[in-house]
Structure formats: C-alpha cells, structure tokens
Amino acid sequence: MLKPPDHQVAGHQALDGNLGPLIDGSGRFYKPLQSDERGLEEVLFYTSFASNPTVPNHIRLFFPAFHGTVTLPASNGSGPHPHLVLDDLVHGLSHPSLIDLKIGSRTWYPTSSDNYFKKCLNKDRETSSLPLGFRISGLRVYKGEGFGFWKPDKNTVKGYVTAGDVESVLRRFVSSSADSSTDCAFASVVYGGADGILARLLELKAWFEDQTEYHFCSCSVLMGFERETAEKGREGRVMVRLVDFAHVLDGGGVIDHNFLGGLCSLIKFLKRILTDAGANVGKDPPFLENGRLE
C-alpha cells in the first residue's frame, strides 16, 4: 500500500491534499513528475545518466537507482499521474537522521524565465546560498528513545542564514543531547573516518573537479546516519546521495564551478567541526567501494 514517506525533510509532501512522493514499504520511492518541462527534464536525466558509460561506477552510488516511470493515483486525489520510480534511500532503517543541503550559490539556470530567475535569486540572497554556496533545505535528527525527532519547521529552517547558524545545525546534527546543545558526540563516526560523510564528499569533489558533462542546478546533497549505529562507535554507516535533478544542464566541456564551490564550502564546515571535536581529518581518501548506507 502506498503512503507518504515519514522521513522526507524537504520538498513537496503528500500531505493535506498536496501532490508529493509516496513509498510502497518494499524499497521503492515514487516521485510525481512536475507538470511542466521540469518533469520531462528529470526523466531525461535519469535515463541518459543510467546509460552513460563515462560515469564511473563509484560515482553512480551517489545517485538513487532509477527504475523507470509508472502512472499511479496522485496523492492529491487529482487522478492518474506519472511518477519516477527510485530507490527508497532509507528503506529498512528504523530512525534515520537526515539533512538536505541545496548546493550552489546560484539555484537559477541561464534559460530560466524572468519570474523563476527572480524567485531563485531572492531566495539565494535571503538564505545562506549566496554567501556560503549551500543552504539547509530541511532536516530531522533522532534524539534517542523517548525523545523522538528534532525536525525544525520551514520557517525555522529559512532562518539558518549566517555561517554561525549553519555550523550550529551541522554540529547539532551529530550531537547526542536531546536538547539544543552541541556536544558533537557522533562527529568522528558520522563525519569522520575513512568511510564517513567527509570522505564521501571528498570523493564526490574529486569527480566534480574533473567532470564537464553536467551542470547540476538546484540539486541537493542528502546526508544521513542512524543514531543507534553511531552510539556503538561504528564508522562508515552513513549515507551521502545527490537528489533532485529537474535542472541538470549540459556542461559543455566546462567544470560545474557553482556546484563544486558549494561542495567545497560544505567540506570546510565539516573539517572544522571534526578538528574541533579532536578527530583526525587526514588527507583526501581513496575511492570507496561501497557508497550505500548499511
């Protein structure tokens, strides 16, 4: 039976009569196609990317597996609607902590309409996108049995504008306390380590320093982990995925500096948090063999 995902932290949600994604409980995530050209563009990206021989296998692990499209009853009751069929990235996990970060100081693209350009430009200026190269789109953090999740609402998230705001959230994301304090108790096993989030972002950065085929506008990095695993001190049980590909453009042989710059900025924040937590940041790691959250 299809239902709205409990773990969604950003984007349109299938609640209160709105059109949004659904899950089937067996590992599939159904994302409704947008009715304008953005829906078609996202299908075209997934289709071409899946068959592109130039994309290294270790990089494919950063992207949700694509299983085609299907027409399903829309969550808003409007009737049959086409959906992308993707992997449910947190299927089988009990209490995943997740944070969605929109990457790039510019979320508009050269062929944007005037209205869309102004909308994106205003949001980039009003959030941390322009000064920092990325912004927090949403998050939820499991605070332990009996405490549930910390999930700030949209208005609160919009207020994370300064570098201090953003760093505080990134610290709280890996903290053990049920209140607002930031002890960063899980930083070394979530952000750090040979298979931690930082290592995976560095792997992704190495690809973006070389690839010139795609420009990812208004794309997000989704990061996650399970508190129960982090409490046991087990490294590498983390997730890093790219999501939202309605605005992927032809790179035309030019490096995607907009995305790369935002990614480098995020990496600097995590390195600083790890250094303050006393973790060994180390050098850029070799490529990982497995990018999945296990």
Disulfide bonds with the S-S distance in Angstrom:
none
